[in-house]
Amino acid sequence: MSTNLTNLKGGEFLVNSMNFADIYTPEDLTEDQILFKSAIEDFVKNRILPNIQKIDKQEPGLTPKLMEEAGELGVLGAGIPEEYGGLGLDFNTETVIAENLGKTNSFSVSVAAHSGIGTLPILYFGTEAQKTKYLPGLASGHIKAAYCLTEPDSGSDALAAKTRADLSPDGTHYIINGQKMWITNGGFADMFIVFAKIDGKDFTGFIVDKDTEGLTLGPEEEKLGIKGSSTRQVFFNNVKIPKENVLGEIGKGHKIAFNVLNIGRYKLCALVMGGCKAVLEVATHYAIDRHQFGQSIANFGAIKHKLAEMAIRTFACESATYKTSGLITNKISELVAAGKSKPQAKLEAAEEYAIECAILKVHGSETLDYVVDENVQIHGGSGFSEEYPAARAYRDARINRIFEGTNEINRLLLVGMLLKKALKGTIDIMTPALAVQKELTSFAGFDTPNPDDTFHNEKKYIANAKKAILMVAGAAVQKYTTEIENEQEVMMDVADMLIGLYTAESSLERAQQILQSDAPAHIKSISTDCVKVYTYSSIEDLAKSGREAINYFASGDMMKIMQMGLKRFTTTEPFDSISARRRIADHLIETGGILMD
């Protein structure tokens, strides 16, 4: 497997590695990004958090007003080109913005729906007239957006939509009839991105203004969480819109829906990663302040384990998120240099890294679920009370495993996309897979530890994890060929192996950077502990997923050979993870829950 690539192709992490010095990390923020981050932190601290209760109760006009304030700050138009009223900032800066908005509970949902799936379809697929008409208002927040895709009978299967659009007899308008549900921002949106089938067959996007006759809204949904976000059904009863409001090409609405989701999945992970960091601070402060049996519960080993594990998983999520941000940013620059417009380059770059975006969506949402659950546990009975923030964070986190395609759909998608790239030859998986097969029948050489390399074992574990995945996935594809898509359990096992690999390698690369930087000794030590614990745990999980898949599709001698191979590729040296977690927890207690900043 080759190394030292300046930029990986999407999905290529399975067979190649980058030079760790080329990975983008949170430690690489520029002065301008730090200043922008500080401005957003002040906005969140002074305008959003004091109003969280009012936002949750959907105080009339409050969220739209705060969104306009976010627009004045540049948050809503960060990625919109300056000629359309935005700031035209780079993708890495958008990551910084998303992370810090992730600390705002329901408000972040409203902003993400507006600036993501509500705005990007026009930026990427709109005509010049549509961009000129809508983008300045979307950037400022004076036009609020919503995205209408889901219907009662079409969720993950978006192309099963029944909403239809028919051309008027005079050929100047389309008449839309149908129903959409779970529409975020539905209660206050001024403009809707709507998907309907022309003549009941051509799936197409449309721009529909709120005041169009025949468009009506259902009541606010009573939701489990994110209560502060407006969620309504939208009904279309002979809604007449001009032909000029067709978005993109007729019959190509799926291109809009699916491509915008790539960015949405990535941004969701950046948001939840920010949420993880905020919850970790809350949990740490509570553990310090709460006393039982004559001392702070932060002194107890069981609580230290929880705090440390929350931090370790957040570190991995953050590392993978920023690495992907750097990959996408580099690809955007490459495409712009080749003559693409910046919006088109951004769209194509996100499509290139669709596998990584799906990985992040799954990992980020499940990391936040873990963090908020442990936060409730640390709070004990208080965590079950709405008087404390733990309950809100717990409820609000649950939707993220459903947003932007369920985690099950994303697991299947990321494996399917990787296999398609392999079949097309976009990524050469066959050569390393054959090398792994030969290695299975060869003598296993002895590993000579390098006492001068802090991460000698972790590098070996990552390299072997790639071999384990190639072995399991290769054998499964060889057995089922194109029918593997029907073996969803196997695909999900492979997906979990890929997720563990990507996040572990991202964490290792970041820690290698930190170790060679001028960072304080305690930061180097903590990042090292995080990586060692996370990699050790990831390999254990990877082995479990591999065993489950092999036990299902292999038999006889083949099963024995593969299980032996899996054991060979997932063997780890003894490691004291308890002491490492205690050191991480002690650091958190000292800093009030801040791991790296």
C-alpha positions in Angstrom: 0.0 0.0 0.0 1.4 3.4 -1.1 1.9 6.3 1.2 2.8 10.0 1.2 0.0 11.0 -1.2 -0.7 14.7 -1.1 -4.5 14.1 -1.4 -6.5 10.9 -1.4 -9.3 10.2 -3.8 -12.7 9.6 -2.2 -12.7 6.1 -0.5 -9.0 5.6 -1.2 -8.2 5.6 2.5 -8.8 1.8 2.4 -5.7 1.2 0.3 -3.5 4.3 0.6 -2.4 6.8 3.2 -1.4 10.4 3.2 1.6 11.9 4.8 0.3 12.9 8.3 1.9 16.4 7.8 -0.6 17.1 5.0 -3.7 16.3 7.0 -5.9 19.3 8.0 -6.6 19.5 11.7 -8.2 21.8 14.2 -4.7 23.0 15.2 -4.3 24.4 11.6 -6.8 27.3 12.0 -5.7 30.6 10.6 -5.9 33.9 12.5 -8.9 34.9 10.4 -10.7 31.6 11.2 -9.9 32.0 14.9 -11.4 35.5 14.8 -14.5 34.3 13.0 -14.8 31.4 15.5 -14.6 33.9 18.4 -17.3 36.0 16.9 -19.6 33.0 16.5 -18.9 31.9 20.1 -19.9 35.3 21.3 -23.1 35.2 19.3 -23.9 31.8 20.7 -23.1 32.8 24.2 -24.9 36.1 24.2 -27.8 35.6 21.9 -28.7 31.9 21.5 -28.0 30.2 24.8 -29.8 32.8 27.0 -32.9 32.2 24.7 -32.8 28.4 24.5 -35.9 28.0 26.6 -37.8 30.5 24.5 -36.5 28.9 21.3 -37.7 25.5 22.6 -41.2 27.0 23.2 -41.1 28.5 19.7 -41.7 32.0 20.9 -43.3 33.7 17.8 -40.7 35.5 15.6 -37.7 34.7 17.8 -35.9 32.1 15.7 -36.4 34.1 12.4 -35.1 37.2 14.2 -32.0 35.3 15.5 -31.5 33.9 12.0 -31.3 37.4 10.6 -28.8 38.3 13.2 -26.8 35.2 12.2 -27.1 36.5 8.6 -25.7 39.9 9.6 -22.7 38.1 11.2 -22.1 36.3 7.9 -23.0 32.8 9.2 -25.8 32.2 6.6 -23.9 33.4 3.6 -20.4 32.1 4.5 -20.3 29.8 1.5 -22.3 32.0 -0.9 -20.1 33.9 -3.4 -19.7 37.6 -2.8 -21.4 38.6 -6.0 -24.6 37.1 -4.5 -24.3 38.8 -1.2 -22.3 36.2 0.7 -18.8 36.1 2.1 -17.4 33.5 -0.3 -15.4 31.8 2.5 -13.4 28.6 2.1 -14.8 25.2 3.0 -12.6 24.9 6.1 -14.0 28.1 7.5 -17.5 26.7 7.0 -16.5 23.7 9.1 -15.5 26.0 11.9 -18.8 27.8 11.7 -20.8 24.5 11.7 -18.9 23.2 14.7 -19.7 26.2 16.8 -23.3 26.3 15.8 -23.6 22.7 16.9 -23.7 24.0 20.5 -27.1 25.7 19.9 -29.5 22.7 20.0 -32.6 23.4 18.0 -31.4 26.6 16.6 -28.6 24.8 14.7 -31.2 22.7 13.0 -33.0 25.7 11.7 -29.8 27.3 10.4 -28.5 24.1 8.9 -31.8 23.5 7.0 -31.8 27.0 5.7 -28.2 27.4 4.7 -27.7 23.8 3.6 -30.6 22.0 1.8 -32.6 25.2 1.6 -30.0 27.3 -0.1 -27.5 25.0 -1.8 -29.9 23.7 -4.5 -30.2 27.3 -5.9 -26.5 28.0 -5.5 -25.6 24.7 -7.4 -28.4 24.2 -9.8 -30.2 27.6 -10.1 -30.2 29.8 -13.2 -28.5 33.1 -13.0 -31.9 34.8 -12.6 -32.8 32.5 -9.7 -29.4 33.1 -8.0 -29.7 36.8 -8.3 -33.3 36.8 -7.0 -32.9 34.5 -4.0 -29.3 34.2 -2.9 -28.8 37.7 -1.4 -31.9 37.3 0.7 -30.9 33.8 1.8 -27.4 35.1 2.7 -28.8 37.9 4.9 -31.6 35.8 6.4 -34.4 38.0 5.1 -35.5 35.1 3.0 -35.8 31.9 5.0 -35.7 28.5 3.2 -37.1 25.1 3.6 -36.7 21.9 1.7 -39.6 19.7 0.7 -38.6 16.2 -0.2 -40.2 13.7 2.2 -43.7 12.5 1.8 -45.9 10.1 3.8 -45.0 7.2 1.4 -41.5 8.3 0.4 -38.7 8.8 2.9 -35.4 7.1 2.1 -36.9 6.1 -1.2 -37.3 9.7 -2.4 -38.0 8.8 -6.0 -41.3 7.1 -4.9 -42.8 10.6 -4.4 -46.4 11.1 -5.4 -46.5 15.0 -5.5 -46.9 15.9 -9.2 -46.6 18.9 -11.4 -48.5 19.5 -14.6 -47.9 22.1 -17.2 -50.7 24.6 -17.6 -52.7 24.5 -20.9 -51.0 27.8 -22.0 -47.6 26.4 -21.2 -46.5 29.2 -18.9 -46.9 27.6 -15.5 -46.7 24.3 -13.6 -49.5 23.3 -11.3 -48.3 21.4 -8.2 -50.5 19.0 -6.2 -49.4 16.9 -3.3 -48.2 16.7 0.3 -44.8 17.0 2.0 -44.0 16.1 5.6 -41.3 16.7 8.3 -40.5 20.0 6.7 -37.9 21.9 8.9 -38.5 25.7 9.0 -41.9 25.0 7.5 -43.7 27.4 9.9 -41.7 30.5 8.9 -40.0 29.8 5.6 -40.5 32.3 2.8 -39.4 29.9 0.0 -39.5 26.2 -0.4 -37.4 23.9 -2.5 -40.0 21.3 -3.7 -39.6 18.1 -5.5 -42.5 16.8 -7.7 -43.0 14.5 -10.7 -43.9 16.3 -13.9 -46.8 14.4 -15.5 -46.3 11.9 -12.7 -43.0 10.6 -14.0 -40.2 13.2 -14.3 -38.8 13.8 -10.8 -38.0 17.6 -10.8 -37.1 20.4 -8.5 -39.0 23.6 -8.2 -38.8 26.9 -6.3 -42.1 27.8 -4.6 -42.7 31.1 -2.7 -44.7 30.9 0.5 -47.3 33.3 -0.6 -48.3 31.3 -3.7 -52.0 30.6 -3.7 -52.8 27.0 -2.8 -49.8 26.4 -0.5 -50.9 25.7 3.1 -49.3 24.4 6.2 -50.2 21.8 8.8 -49.9 22.4 12.5 -46.5 22.2 14.3 -45.5 18.6 14.9 -45.2 17.4 18.5 -41.7 16.0 18.4 -39.5 13.9 20.7 -36.7 16.5 20.5 -35.5 19.6 18.6 -38.7 21.2 19.9 -37.4 24.7 19.0 -37.3 23.9 15.3 -40.4 24.4 13.2 -41.6 21.2 11.6 -44.8 21.1 9.6 -46.5 19.4 6.7 -46.8 21.4 3.5 -49.8 20.9 1.2 -50.0 21.9 -2.4 -53.5 22.3 -3.9 -53.3 23.5 -7.5 -50.2 25.6 -6.6 -49.4 27.6 -9.8 -45.8 28.6 -10.3 -44.1 30.1 -13.4 -42.0 27.8 -15.6 -39.0 30.0 -14.6 -39.2 28.4 -11.2 -38.1 25.0 -12.4 -34.9 24.2 -10.6 -32.2 22.4 -12.7 -33.1 20.1 -15.5 -36.5 18.5 -15.9 -36.4 14.8 -14.7 -33.0 15.4 -13.0 -34.3 16.3 -9.5 -32.5 13.3 -8.1 -29.2 15.0 -8.9 -30.2 18.0 -6.7 -31.6 15.8 -3.9 -28.7 13.4 -3.7 -25.8 15.7 -4.3 -26.9 18.3 -1.7 -27.1 15.5 0.8 -23.4 14.9 0.6 -22.7 18.4 2.0 -25.6 17.9 4.4 -24.1 14.8 5.8 -20.7 16.4 6.3 -22.1 19.5 7.9 -24.3 17.4 10.2 -21.1 15.7 11.6 -19.4 19.1 12.1 -22.5 20.3 14.0 -22.8 17.2 16.2 -19.1 17.3 16.9 -19.5 20.8 18.3 -22.4 19.5 20.3 -20.2 16.7 21.7 -17.6 19.3 22.9 -20.3 21.4 24.6 -21.9 18.4 26.4 -18.5 17.2 27.6 -18.0 20.6 29.3 -21.4 20.4 30.9 -20.8 16.8 32.1 -17.4 17.6 33.5 -18.6 20.7 35.4 -21.5 18.7 36.9 -19.1 15.9 37.9 -16.8 18.3 39.7 -19.6 20.1 41.5 -21.7 17.1 42.5 -20.6 15.6 45.8 -21.5 12.1 47.1 -20.0 10.1 50.0 -18.1 13.2 51.1 -16.3 14.0 47.8 -16.7 15.1 44.2 -18.0 12.4 42.0 -15.3 13.4 39.5 -12.9 11.5 41.8 -14.6 8.2 41.2 -13.1 5.8 38.6 -16.4 5.0 37.0 -17.1 8.7 36.3 -13.6 9.2 35.1 -14.1 6.4 32.6 -17.2 8.0 31.3 -15.7 11.5 30.9 -12.6 10.1 29.2 -14.5 7.9 26.8 -16.7 10.9 25.8 -13.6 12.9 25.1 -11.8 10.1 23.2 -14.7 9.5 20.9 -15.1 13.3 20.4 -11.4 13.6 19.6 -11.8 10.9 16.9 -14.9 12.5 15.4 -13.2 15.9 15.4 -10.0 14.5 13.8 -12.0 12.8 11.0 -14.2 15.8 10.4 -11.3 18.2 9.9 -9.3 15.7 7.8 -12.3 15.5 5.4 -12.7 19.2 5.4 -9.1 19.5 4.2 -9.6 16.9 1.5 -12.7 18.7 0.2 -11.0 22.1 0.4 -8.0 20.7 -1.6 -10.3 19.2 -4.2 -12.2 22.5 -4.6 -8.9 24.3 -5.2 -7.9 21.7 -7.8 -11.2 22.0 -9.6 -11.2 25.8 -9.6 -7.7 25.8 -11.0 -9.0 23.5 -13.8 -11.6 26.1 -14.7 -14.7 25.2 -12.6 -16.7 27.8 -10.8 -16.4 27.7 -7.1 -19.9 26.5 -6.4 -19.6 23.7 -9.1 -16.2 22.8 -7.7 -17.7 22.5 -4.2 -20.5 20.3 -5.4 -18.1 18.0 -7.3 -15.7 17.9 -4.4 -18.4 16.8 -2.0 -19.5 14.1 -4.5 -15.9 12.9 -4.7 -15.8 12.4 -0.9 -19.4 11.1 -0.6 -18.1 8.0 1.1 -16.3 10.0 3.8 -19.3 12.2 4.2 -21.5 9.1 4.9 -18.9 7.8 7.3 -18.9 11.1 9.2 -22.7 11.3 9.3 -22.9 7.9 10.9 -20.0 8.2 13.3 -20.8 11.8 14.3 -24.4 11.1 15.1 -23.6 7.9 17.1 -20.8 9.7 18.9 -23.2 12.4 20.0 -25.7 9.8 21.1 -23.1 8.2 23.3 -22.0 11.5 24.7 -25.4 12.8 25.6 -26.4 9.4 27.1 -23.4 9.3 29.4 -24.1 12.9 30.3 -27.5 11.9 31.6 -25.9 9.1 33.5 -23.3 11.3 35.1 -26.2 13.7 36.1 -28.1 10.8 37.7 -31.6 11.8 38.6 -30.9 15.4 37.7 -30.3 14.2 34.1 -33.9 13.1 33.9 -35.2 16.5 34.9 -35.9 19.3 32.4 -34.4 21.8 34.9 -31.0 20.6 33.7 -29.6 20.8 30.1 -28.8 17.1 30.0 -32.4 16.1 29.1 -32.7 18.6 26.2 -29.3 17.5 24.8 -30.4 13.8 25.1 -33.7 14.4 23.3 -32.3 16.7 20.6 -29.5 14.3 19.7 -31.7 11.4 18.6 -32.9 12.9 15.3 -29.3 13.0 13.9 -29.3 9.2 13.2 -32.4 9.8 11.0 -31.6 13.2 9.4 -29.8 13.2 6.0 -30.6 9.5 5.4 -30.8 7.0 8.2 -27.6 5.6 9.5 -28.6 2.2 8.1 -29.1 3.8 4.7 -25.7 5.6 5.0 -23.9 2.4 6.0 -25.3 0.6 2.9 -24.5 3.6 0.7 -20.9 4.0 1.7 -20.1 0.3 1.1 -22.0 0.4 -2.2 -20.2 3.5 -3.4 -16.8 2.0 -2.5 -17.6 -1.2 -4.4 -18.7 0.8 -7.5 -15.5 2.8 -7.5 -13.6 -0.5 -7.3 -15.5 -2.0 -10.2 -15.0 1.1 -12.3 -11.3 1.1 -11.6 -11.4 4.5 -10.0 -9.7 3.0 -6.9 -7.5 0.0 -7.4 -8.7 -2.4 -4.6 -8.0 -5.6 -6.5 -4.2 -5.4 -6.4 -4.0 -4.9 -2.6 -6.8 -7.5 -2.1 -4.8 -10.1 -4.0 -1.7 -9.2 -2.0 -3.7 -9.9 1.2 -4.8 -13.3 -0.1 -1.2 -14.2 -0.7 -0.2 -13.0 2.7 -2.8 -15.3 4.3 -0.9 -18.4 3.1 2.5 -17.0 3.9 4.5 -17.2 7.1 3.8 -14.3 9.5 7.1 -12.5 10.2 8.0 -11.1 13.6 7.4 -7.5 14.3 10.3 -5.5 15.6 9.1 -2.7 17.9 10.7 0.7 17.4 11.2 2.2 20.9 11.7 5.7 19.3 8.3 5.6 17.6 5.5 6.5 20.0 2.9 5.2 17.6 4.7 2.1 16.3 1.9 -0.3 17.4 -0.9 2.0 16.2 0.6 2.3 12.7 0.8 -1.5 12.5 -2.8 -1.8 13.7 -4.1 0.6 11.1 -2.1 -1.1 8.3 -3.4 -4.5 9.3 -7.0 -3.2 9.7 -7.0 -2.3 6.0 -5.9 -5.9 5.2 -8.7 -7.3 7.4 -11.3 -5.2 5.6 -10.0 -6.1 2.2 -10.1 -9.8 3.1 -13.6 -9.7 4.5 -15.1 -7.4 1.8 -13.2 -9.2 -1.0 -14.4 -12.6 0.0 -18.0 -11.4 0.4 -18.0 -9.8 -3.0 -16.4 -12.8 -4.5 -19.2 -15.0 -3.1 -22.2 -12.8 -3.8 -21.0 -10.6 -6.7 -23.7 -8.0 -7.6 -26.2 -9.7 -5.2 -24.2 -8.4 -2.2 -26.5 -5.5 -1.9 -29.1 -7.9 -0.7 -26.9 -9.1 2.1 -27.4 -6.0 4.2 -26.0 -7.4 7.5 -22.7 -8.2 5.8 -22.6 -4.7 4.2 -23.2 -3.1 7.5 -20.5 -5.1 9.2 -18.1 -4.0 6.5 -19.3 -0.4 6.9 -18.6 -0.5 10.6 -15.1 -1.8 9.9 -14.5 1.1 7.4 -15.9 3.7 9.9 -13.5 2.4 12.6 -10.6 2.5 10.2 -11.2 6.0 8.9 -11.7 7.6 12.3 -8.8 5.8 13.9 -6.4 6.7 11.1 -7.5 10.3 11.2 -6.9 10.4 14.9 -3.5 8.9 14.5 -2.5 11.3 11.8 -3.6 14.3 13.9 -1.7 13.0 16.9 1.5 12.5 14.9 1.2 16.2 13.8 0.7 17.3 17.4 3.7 15.2 18.6 6.0 17.0 16.1 4.6 20.4 16.8 5.5 22.9 19.5 2.3 22.1 21.4 2.6 22.0 25.2 3.7 18.6 26.6 0.4 17.9 28.3 -1.5 18.3 25.0 1.0 15.9 23.3 0.4 13.5 26.1 -3.4 13.7 26.1 -3.6 13.4 22.3 -1.4 10.3 22.5 -3.5 8.7 25.2 -6.7 9.4 23.1 -5.2 7.8 20.0 -3.9 4.7 21.8 -7.2 4.0 23.6 -9.3 4.7 20.5 -7.2 2.6 18.2 -7.1 -0.3 20.6 -10.9 -0.2 21.0 -11.5 0.3 17.3 -9.5 -2.8 16.4 -11.5 -4.8 19.0 -14.7 -3.6 17.4 -13.4 -4.2 13.9 -12.5 -7.8 14.7 -16.0 -8.4 16.1 -17.7 -7.1 12.9 -15.3 -9.2 10.8 -16.0 -12.4 12.7 -19.7 -11.9 12.4 -19.6 -11.4 8.7 -17.2 -14.4 8.1 -19.3 -16.7 10.3 -22.3 -15.9 8.1 -20.9 -16.2 4.5 -18.0 -18.6 4.9 -17.9 -22.3 5.8 -15.5 -25.2 6.2 -11.8 -24.6 5.6 -12.5 -21.2 4.1 -14.0 -20.1 7.3 -11.1 -21.4 9.3 -8.5 -19.7 7.1 -10.4 -16.4 7.2 -10.9 -16.5 10.9 -7.2 -17.1 11.4 -6.4 -14.3 9.0 -8.7 -12.0 10.8 -7.1 -12.8 14.1 -3.7 -12.2 12.6 -4.7 -8.8 11.2 -6.5 -7.7 14.4 -4.0 -8.8 17.1 -3.0 -6.1 19.6 -0.4 -5.8 22.2 -1.4 -5.6 25.9 -2.3 -2.0 26.7 -3.4 -0.3 29.9 -6.4 1.7 28.8 -7.6 2.3 32.3 -4.6 4.4 33.3 -4.8 6.3 30.0 -8.4 7.1 30.6 -7.7 8.3 34.1 -5.0 10.7 32.7 -7.5 12.1 30.2 -10.2 12.5 32.8 -7.8 14.2 35.2 -6.9 16.6 32.4 -10.6 17.3 31.7 -11.3 18.0 35.4 -8.4 20.4 35.5 -9.6 22.3 32.4 -13.3 22.1 33.0 -14.0 19.7 30.2 -11.9 21.2 27.4 -9.7 18.5 25.9 -7.5 20.3 23.3 -8.3 24.0 23.1 
